[in-house]
């Protein structure tokens, strides 16, 4: 019985001791230390002045109170503290990866500091690293110049594309790109994604090619530091839409054709599509038949004085099938005892070879 009374007394004493502590504060621990920042990294480092860099870090409250990380911020060169983002999208853990992006504007050494704040509003000590910023003195590199279509069609639209990259020549964003056709003026191009805002940009431009045969287009880029890169060129071929196969009898090529004015001369030719060889059967392919006077001895004359020739009636142009055409040229009596050069114009901008006529 005595032993029972002793145990009871000890229980009562323990209850009284516990009651002396305020409710809800039994073994309570207060977080009064800010989180620890580590692994501060700036990418790229060294960087290029006036380009974008990314700073990342880890903020951890595991050993300094165990509170959830509430926020993080960075300071550049002692400037104001600027909010950072949680790498996983939300500040919801005791340990958080954090990130931010900024433009570095100061040459040489820069100081980047990062600090975190926990849910108990304790601000941790900042951890700083040095960011080296160098001037960008090299222009971007142009590559993959491509012309579409190739062969192109004279007097039709052509598209040229390329890649302009400053990754290995300073790391600045691409500011612009331009092309030059056959040594002509430089013309602005567009960023394929709609904006010049990256170190690597795909660019595009369109133009009308007017020179038949071999052509050359060159492209160059300029970065945000105003460095102009070397031009890179590509050659392409341009051909007429139609293939003219020469005049048919009674006209002879490369010789003097004799005629009596004002007789009607049947001018015959064959026209096909250059790309496919298909016969051209549209009257719109024909623009005009013209002629101009030349000296009968020297065969010199002024093509700019050429006049549009007419036929004897409304049906002077006829399609004969299989790409063959006939134009009945009603010569003028004024052509007697003169010499003239005759040629045909087509709607693709092509002009046939000129044919010499000696009129009686």
Secondary structure by P-SEA (a helix, b strand, c coil): caaaaaaaaaaaaaaaaaaaccccccbbbbbcbbbbbcccccccccccccbbbbbbbbbbccccccccccccccccccccbbbbbcccccccccbbbbcbbbbbccccbbbbbbbbbcccccccbbbbbbbbbbbbcbbbbbcccccccccccccbbbbbbbbbbccccccccccccccccccccbbbbbcccccccccbbbbbbbbbbccccbbbbbbbbbcccccccbbbbbbbbbbccbbbccccccccccbbbbbcccbbbbbbbccccccccccccccccccccccccccccccccccccbbbbbcccccccccccccbbbbbcccccccccccccccccccccccccbbbbbcc
